[in-house]
Amino acid sequence: MPTINSFTKKFADSILSVLECHDRVIFKGYLPFFKNGDLHRLCDSGLGMRRKDFVPFLEGLSEELVEHGKRVAAEAGAPYQFLQGEHTKEQIIREEIAKRSLKEGLVAVLCCMETGRGVKLRPGKDRPELYFTSRPQRVVYFYSLDPEFGLIHVRIQTFFPYSVQVYVNGHDWLARQMNEKQIGFLQSDNAFVQLDNPEAAQRLADRFAHLNWIKILDRWVRRANPLLKKDWLNRCQYYWVIDRAEYSTDVLFRSREDLQALYPRLVDHSIQQFSADDLMKFLGRKLYPQFDGEILTLGRKKRAPGTRVKHRMKGNWLKMYDKFERILRIETVINQPGEFHVRRRCIRKGVEKMAWCPMNKGVSNFYRYLEVARASNRRYLEALAVVDAPSVTVRQLDQLSQPVSLGNRKRRGLNLMHAEEQKLFLAVLCGDNRINGFRNHDILKALNEPARDAAERRRQTQRVSRQLGRLRAHGLIRKVPRAHRYHVTDKGNAVMAAAVRIRIKEFPKELKTAI
């Protein structure tokens, strides 16, 4: 399997394949007109017209863009439709594709009224002033089946500065790549329910973020915006950013029964056990006291396909849901890349050097979106590996209560249901420890209040050392060679999570039934 971790190892008998791939990606393009002063320079120097004539001039160009949409639709034999009231563009497009049995080409051109960035005129001190503001305007959507990318749409605002939005789907692109390479697959919606060669499919999927996106996006936008050919705009180029990127890890199970038996337990665990610390760690962050934002976990049970769990950190999401009752999908959605970092050249204290800086939305950072989202999904799956391990039997739990020897020292057994042992298990299983492991100091802080003096601190440290020694002797944690650091073993993940679940969930349920 392309992604091998504790989760896929544990459920290897039930899992058919794993695929990591971009899903929906939305790009936005902006012409280099951002400030009111840019408007004045364009009007006064670039066009040489009076400012009061500029807005009517732009309204005429808006009509040109709408007429261009009608003409493109007529030439391709596709419908042009002005939408009013409530409507679902995706449903209209799906019906049009089915009606015409389209495989490639323009599907439809849709136009509707939306609020977007535009230009208005107001009185000024010496002369009228032009300024950017939100205003209702017509927006044109060009939906097409691209031979390389599948279903895409290019959305252009018909009023200056003609902002553009482009939608692509990584799964559709991958399907066409596999067709070209003659790799067998079966696609349903935006997922693959069968892959003949998962390893080859994964290698193709990894190329998506490294395509020449500037060239591709420029080609599409020039078809949608004929105004770029005009003298006053032909030297302007769109600046492209990634407005939203979704990256999914699809775990395809052999049968519906396998996933249906496991999925409710995964949902329970993710809602009940994952803390804010865990979620920040999944996303490659640490929860500092200075953190300014919300971290939420939402469970939605009224979804048509089933229950979805959605974790939100500011504008970024981490989701888990089942598709077609056969695919477990873990998905990271990045809307605010500034919460993550990218290594690039910057100036620090007057010196230019390579450093980790907040990531911006530029298309050049697409490769980093891939790295961040993939690592997030993998950490999440790794944390789910502790859920109800079938290998955890009563006999194995009994063995932990017996004394064991490590080297020349004998360690006493574990009392799995004791409150102190449970606190130790929770501290060790904390999401902070998923990436780099943990030290004595980390567990000490989780189990004890700050020490009053050095002697008490020494006693606390020695006690934690003994506790970690017992866990290590029982094979629940392992020591990193040549370092004072530990990692939880697969056995430790399974056993400690099972013990915590029994005490927190199963015992209260059984006691309630008995009473």
TIMAR-34726 format. One line per 4 residues: number of its first residue (from 1); for each residue x, z, y of C-alpha. Coordinates in Angstrom, 3 decimals. Layout:
BEGIN
NUM = X:Z:Y  ...
***
This chain:
BEGIN
1 = 0.000:0.000:0.000  1.279:-0.740:3.543  0.532:2.841:4.638  1.747:5.437:2.166
5 = 1.113:9.059:3.102  -0.299:12.194:1.526  -3.862:10.906:1.831  -3.272:7.599:0.058
9 = -1.096:9.276:-2.574  -3.723:11.879:-3.282  -6.626:9.445:-3.643  -4.592:6.519:-5.014
13 = -6.925:6.132:-8.003  -9.895:5.589:-5.663  -8.213:3.468:-2.968  -7.925:-0.306:-3.266
17 = -5.934:-1.126:-0.113  -5.054:0.026:3.402  -4.956:-2.244:6.458  -3.819:-1.322:9.978
21 = -5.009:-3.816:12.590  -6.102:-4.129:16.201  -9.845:-4.333:16.596  -11.430:-5.013:19.989
25 = -9.069:-5.569:22.909  -10.210:-6.143:26.494  -7.816:-7.650:29.025  -8.444:-7.820:32.756
29 = -6.824:-10.188:35.215  -6.428:-9.759:38.967  -5.258:-12.183:41.621  -2.683:-10.687:44.056
33 = -5.212:-9.634:46.694  -5.527:-5.852:46.632  -5.657:-4.588:50.241  -7.743:-5.484:53.272
37 = -4.584:-6.764:54.962  -4.272:-9.394:52.201  -7.708:-10.710:53.213  -6.695:-11.006:56.859
41 = -3.478:-12.859:56.014  -5.334:-15.260:53.724  -8.076:-15.955:56.258  -5.936:-16.094:59.406
45 = -2.752:-17.743:58.108  -3.547:-19.239:54.721  -6.864:-20.900:55.582  -6.722:-20.845:59.384
49 = -10.421:-20.054:59.799  -12.414:-17.553:61.819  -13.117:-14.309:60.020  -16.857:-14.562:60.545
53 = -16.783:-17.874:58.629  -14.829:-16.457:55.681  -17.702:-14.773:53.801  -19.991:-17.873:53.997
57 = -16.998:-19.926:52.807  -16.630:-17.638:49.779  -20.361:-17.854:49.042  -20.004:-21.633:48.791
61 = -17.142:-21.207:46.326  -19.289:-18.825:44.307  -21.826:-21.606:43.916  -19.021:-23.924:42.758
65 = -18.103:-21.531:39.946  -21.706:-21.312:38.760  -22.040:-25.108:38.796  -18.769:-25.361:36.868
69 = -20.253:-23.124:34.162  -23.339:-25.336:33.908  -21.211:-28.483:33.731  -18.909:-27.085:31.014
73 = -21.932:-26.061:28.934  -23.558:-29.493:29.293  -20.363:-31.339:28.322  -19.973:-29.202:25.181
77 = -23.639:-29.432:24.221  -23.959:-25.647:24.549  -26.773:-23.779:26.313  -26.482:-22.333:29.809
81 = -28.713:-19.333:30.396  -29.316:-17.080:33.395  -30.173:-13.622:32.078  -32.682:-11.362:33.782
85 = -33.995:-7.952:32.812  -32.895:-6.239:29.626  -30.779:-8.381:27.345  -28.092:-8.141:24.671
89 = -25.471:-10.840:25.066  -24.010:-10.252:21.591  -27.393:-10.818:19.956  -27.914:-14.052:21.910
93 = -24.482:-15.307:20.837  -24.983:-14.399:17.166  -28.311:-16.237:17.110  -26.763:-19.297:18.778
97 = -23.883:-19.420:16.278  -26.303:-19.172:13.353  -28.680:-21.736:14.859  -25.968:-24.374:15.361
101 = -23.825:-23.372:12.337  -20.819:-23.283:14.644  -17.293:-22.922:13.332  -15.392:-23.766:16.511
105 = -16.008:-24.596:20.176  -18.088:-23.331:23.092  -21.037:-21.207:21.962  -22.847:-20.585:25.248
109 = -22.402:-19.916:28.949  -24.339:-16.898:30.196  -24.835:-15.865:33.806  -26.246:-12.616:35.160
113 = -26.175:-10.368:38.210  -23.678:-7.492:38.127  -21.990:-5.267:40.665  -18.334:-6.066:41.229
117 = -15.551:-6.220:43.784  -16.282:-8.510:46.692  -15.685:-9.046:50.405  -17.775:-8.114:53.441
121 = -17.399:-8.307:57.216  -17.706:-5.409:59.679  -17.106:-4.982:63.408  -13.543:-4.094:64.392
125 = -11.814:-2.720:67.453  -10.630:-6.101:68.749  -12.093:-8.561:66.243  -14.213:-8.485:63.052
129 = -12.586:-6.949:59.976  -12.768:-8.141:56.390  -12.766:-5.480:53.689  -13.129:-5.130:49.936
133 = -16.213:-3.367:48.622  -18.629:-3.392:45.700  -21.434:-5.910:45.985  -23.977:-7.587:43.682
137 = -22.809:-11.001:42.530  -23.272:-13.529:39.763  -20.959:-13.172:36.799  -20.371:-16.012:34.323
141 = -19.542:-15.410:30.641  -17.934:-18.188:28.589  -18.411:-17.405:24.870  -16.464:-19.596:22.467
145 = -15.149:-19.732:18.911  -11.442:-20.225:19.447  -9.606:-21.989:16.573  -6.914:-19.283:16.605
149 = -8.726:-16.125:17.756  -12.307:-16.540:16.607  -15.083:-15.282:18.881  -13.823:-14.545:22.394
153 = -15.385:-14.367:25.808  -14.021:-14.924:29.296  -15.989:-13.166:32.029  -15.342:-14.232:35.616
157 = -16.785:-12.764:38.803  -17.960:-15.593:41.008  -17.049:-13.861:44.277  -13.528:-13.531:45.623
161 = -11.072:-12.202:44.345  -12.450:-13.657:41.057  -11.503:-10.810:38.722  -11.489:-11.827:35.057
165 = -12.168:-10.009:31.802  -11.187:-11.401:28.388  -12.377:-10.048:25.047  -10.594:-10.695:21.737
169 = -10.829:-9.124:18.293  -7.743:-8.576:16.164  -9.686:-8.778:12.891  -11.055:-12.225:13.780
173 = -7.554:-13.406:14.681  -6.186:-12.017:11.407  -8.909:-13.778:9.395  -7.839:-17.136:10.813
177 = -4.177:-16.365:10.186  -4.926:-15.539:6.550  -6.935:-18.746:6.200  -3.962:-20.703:7.479
181 = -1.597:-18.918:5.060  -4.115:-19.324:2.209  -4.437:-15.573:1.616  -7.729:-14.718:-0.051
185 = -10.057:-12.243:1.673  -13.702:-11.362:2.188  -14.745:-10.419:5.732  -17.880:-8.566:6.782
189 = -18.418:-8.080:10.515  -15.082:-6.779:11.891  -13.696:-5.479:8.592  -12.291:-6.826:5.341
193 = -13.977:-5.683:2.132  -11.493:-7.576:-0.040  -7.817:-8.509:0.413  -5.943:-10.460:-2.250
197 = -2.552:-9.650:-0.710  -2.695:-6.505:1.487  1.064:-6.491:2.139  1.061:-10.059:3.505
201 = -2.072:-9.308:5.543  -0.350:-6.285:7.077  2.698:-8.331:8.064  0.428:-10.805:9.844
205 = -1.568:-8.041:11.567  1.640:-6.537:12.976  2.303:-9.784:14.907  -0.851:-9.498:17.025
209 = 0.639:-7.210:19.696  3.742:-9.398:20.025  2.032:-12.710:20.863  2.747:-14.429:24.185
213 = -0.351:-12.959:25.800  0.418:-14.060:29.363  0.502:-17.715:28.291  -2.641:-17.371:26.138
217 = -4.680:-15.591:28.826  -3.570:-17.989:31.574  -4.704:-20.924:29.428  -8.172:-19.455:28.949
221 = -8.693:-18.445:32.572  -7.763:-21.888:33.918  -10.615:-23.369:31.907  -13.054:-20.867:33.412
225 = -11.842:-20.896:37.038  -11.405:-24.392:38.536  -10.737:-22.835:41.957  -7.159:-22.141:40.847
229 = -6.480:-25.850:41.446  -7.239:-25.543:45.172  -4.273:-25.652:47.551  -4.714:-22.095:48.845
233 = -4.892:-20.629:45.311  -2.726:-22.894:43.152  0.376:-20.740:43.643  -1.442:-17.533:42.731
237 = -1.176:-16.141:39.225  -3.308:-13.522:37.563  -1.734:-10.144:36.861  -2.908:-9.125:33.383
241 = -3.550:-5.597:32.162  -4.961:-4.085:28.976  -8.189:-2.404:29.990  -9.030:-1.145:26.506
245 = -7.380:-1.421:23.101  -8.761:-0.302:19.740  -6.498:0.071:16.726  -7.996:0.836:13.332
249 = -6.698:1.962:9.966  -9.101:0.832:7.235  -8.900:2.583:3.872  -10.797:0.398:1.403
253 = -12.172:2.349:-1.571  -12.775:0.836:-4.988  -16.452:1.772:-5.017  -19.139:3.154:-2.738
257 = -19.464:6.189:-4.985  -15.830:7.196:-4.424  -16.167:7.226:-0.633  -19.676:8.711:-0.598
261 = -18.463:11.682:-2.629  -15.520:12.310:-0.301  -16.792:11.379:3.162  -19.089:14.395:3.842
265 = -16.173:16.720:3.136  -13.941:14.748:5.516  -16.582:15.052:8.237  -16.965:18.798:7.697
269 = -13.222:19.325:7.802  -12.638:17.246:10.948  -15.428:18.997:12.867  -14.774:22.553:11.695
273 = -11.004:22.695:11.285  -9.412:20.391:13.881  -8.648:22.318:17.063  -7.669:21.034:20.501
277 = -4.020:21.599:19.522  -4.512:19.447:16.428  -6.112:16.597:18.359  -3.368:16.575:20.975
281 = -0.759:16.453:18.218  -2.520:13.571:16.476  -2.172:11.656:19.748  1.504:12.597:20.032
285 = 0.966:15.174:22.796  1.319:18.923:23.227  -1.363:21.141:24.728  0.268:22.759:27.750
289 = -1.419:25.396:29.960  -1.201:22.875:32.824  -3.287:20.301:30.917  -6.083:19.116:33.206
293 = -8.817:17.439:31.207  -11.407:17.714:28.454  -10.854:17.664:24.705  -14.110:17.232:22.797
297 = -15.202:16.646:19.219  -18.567:14.945:18.787  -20.434:14.333:15.553  -23.095:11.641:15.543
301 = -25.379:11.576:12.519  -27.994:9.091:13.769  -25.692:6.071:13.505  -27.202:3.379:11.307
305 = -24.178:3.133:8.957  -23.760:6.923:8.712  -22.037:9.853:10.381  -19.288:9.260:12.923
309 = -16.834:11.843:14.224  -15.412:11.161:17.668  -12.636:13.189:19.288  -12.020:12.608:22.987
313 = -8.962:13.466:25.045  -9.738:12.492:28.634  -10.464:8.743:28.417  -8.839:8.201:25.017
317 = -10.667:8.534:21.705  -9.892:9.127:18.073  -12.760:8.222:15.746  -13.553:8.436:12.055
321 = -16.485:6.676:10.426  -17.490:4.805:7.286  -18.169:1.063:7.283  -20.468:-0.371:4.633
325 = -19.990:2.882:2.655  -16.730:1.457:1.252  -14.269:1.612:4.136  -13.006:4.781:5.755
329 = -11.983:3.755:9.265  -9.735:5.842:11.499  -9.609:4.335:14.980  -7.645:5.173:18.111
333 = -9.037:3.820:21.387  -6.707:3.784:24.400  -8.395:3.544:27.793  -5.933:5.653:29.794
337 = -2.390:4.744:28.704  -0.900:7.005:31.382  -1.431:9.906:28.966  1.288:8.402:26.760
341 = 4.895:7.410:27.410  7.033:4.317:27.060  10.808:4.071:27.212  11.898:1.795:30.044
345 = 14.320:1.499:32.931  13.528:3.705:35.902  15.284:5.421:38.789  15.820:9.172:38.419
349 = 17.623:11.042:41.201  18.928:7.767:42.577  20.342:6.603:39.235  18.873:3.743:37.209
353 = 18.626:4.641:33.527  16.474:4.375:30.424  13.905:7.179:30.243  10.461:8.034:28.904
357 = 7.914:7.254:31.614  4.095:7.303:31.734  2.796:4.070:30.230  0.925:1.660:32.491
361 = -1.662:-0.939:31.498  0.636:-3.942:31.766  0.471:-6.448:28.916  4.217:-6.015:28.403
365 = 3.436:-2.560:26.966  1.157:-3.921:24.227  3.805:-3.192:21.586  3.783:0.460:22.664
369 = -0.018:0.623:22.393  0.497:-0.404:18.761  3.114:2.295:18.126  1.077:5.092:19.724
373 = -2.219:4.202:18.040  -0.675:3.612:14.609  1.123:6.977:14.687  -2.106:8.675:15.796
377 = -4.123:7.211:12.919  -1.444:8.123:10.385  -1.245:11.737:11.560  -5.015:12.014:11.350
381 = -5.066:10.690:7.787  -2.201:13.012:6.898  -4.216:15.986:8.149  -7.251:14.874:6.116
385 = -5.168:14.941:2.940  -5.863:18.672:2.600  -9.601:18.159:2.106  -10.962:19.418:-1.212
389 = -8.047:18.274:-3.306  -9.351:17.614:-6.822  -5.977:18.787:-8.130  -6.543:22.313:-6.823
393 = -7.938:24.179:-9.811  -8.726:27.816:-10.388  -5.676:28.007:-12.663  -3.385:26.839:-9.847
397 = -4.871:29.358:-7.429  -4.387:32.088:-10.030  -0.716:31.159:-10.373  -0.155:31.887:-6.684
401 = -1.186:35.502:-7.166  1.662:36.021:-9.655  5.213:37.037:-8.612  7.821:34.249:-8.583
405 = 11.590:34.074:-8.156  13.574:31.997:-5.673  17.280:32.134:-6.391  18.132:35.743:-7.221
409 = 15.207:37.203:-5.291  11.775:37.969:-6.637  8.806:37.315:-4.349  5.412:38.914:-4.785
413 = 2.264:36.855:-5.237  -0.204:35.775:-2.567  -3.595:37.369:-1.969  -5.401:34.156:-1.029
417 = -8.550:35.828:0.306  -6.845:38.545:2.360  -7.332:38.218:6.120  -3.585:38.463:6.830
421 = -2.765:35.723:4.324  -5.501:33.534:5.794  -4.013:33.937:9.288  -0.650:32.886:7.879
425 = -2.174:29.807:6.197  -3.931:28.748:9.416  -0.739:29.200:11.442  1.277:27.075:9.013
429 = -1.419:24.353:8.784  -1.729:24.119:12.590  -1.604:20.569:13.927  1.442:21.444:16.073
433 = 3.475:21.464:12.868  2.521:17.974:11.669  5.209:16.035:13.488  8.422:18.063:13.590
437 = 7.601:20.965:11.295  7.820:24.608:12.398  10.261:27.489:12.795  10.008:31.241:12.327
441 = 9.444:31.544:16.071  6.378:29.253:15.973  4.650:31.300:13.260  5.635:34.562:14.957
445 = 3.842:33.531:18.156  0.713:32.565:16.215  0.510:35.827:14.238  1.652:38.486:16.711
449 = 1.133:39.695:20.238  4.231:39.608:22.477  6.677:42.347:21.436  7.131:45.367:23.721
453 = 10.862:45.673:23.069  13.744:44.143:21.129  13.279:46.450:18.138  9.649:45.427:17.686
457 = 10.593:41.791:18.108  13.213:42.175:15.356  10.661:43.756:13.001  8.185:40.926:13.667
461 = 10.844:38.278:13.011  11.910:39.908:9.755  8.306:40.157:8.580  7.646:36.463:9.280
465 = 10.865:35.574:7.438  9.596:37.431:4.374  6.209:35.691:4.605  7.815:32.257:4.861
469 = 10.087:33.153:1.961  7.036:33.848:-0.204  5.413:30.532:0.756  8.662:28.726:0.003
473 = 9.040:30.461:-3.363  5.542:29.336:-4.346  6.323:25.731:-3.311  3.882:25.658:-0.380
477 = 6.552:24.887:2.232  10.036:23.385:2.072  13.067:24.012:4.251  14.696:21.173:6.193
481 = 18.358:20.909:5.100  20.863:22.300:7.613  18.110:23.421:9.991  15.969:26.497:10.588
485 = 12.809:24.441:10.236  10.111:24.022:7.578  7.527:21.433:6.530  4.331:21.972:4.536
489 = 4.452:20.358:1.076  1.631:18.327:-0.452  0.900:21.280:-2.724  0.838:23.599:0.294
493 = -1.548:21.338:2.176  -3.921:21.241:-0.757  -3.780:24.900:-1.812  -3.807:26.588:1.603
497 = -6.599:24.337:2.920  -8.662:25.017:-0.204  -8.153:28.779:0.185  -9.166:28.682:3.853
501 = -12.226:26.574:3.074  -13.353:28.924:0.288  -13.115:31.979:2.555  -14.626:30.409:5.680
505 = -17.341:28.213:4.191  -18.002:28.798:0.495  -18.057:32.628:0.439  -20.542:32.988:3.338
509 = -22.776:30.324:1.776  -22.779:32.063:-1.627  -23.351:35.503:-0.075  -26.272:34.168:1.952
513 = -27.807:32.696:-1.205  -27.299:35.951:-3.118  -28.906:38.049:-0.391
***
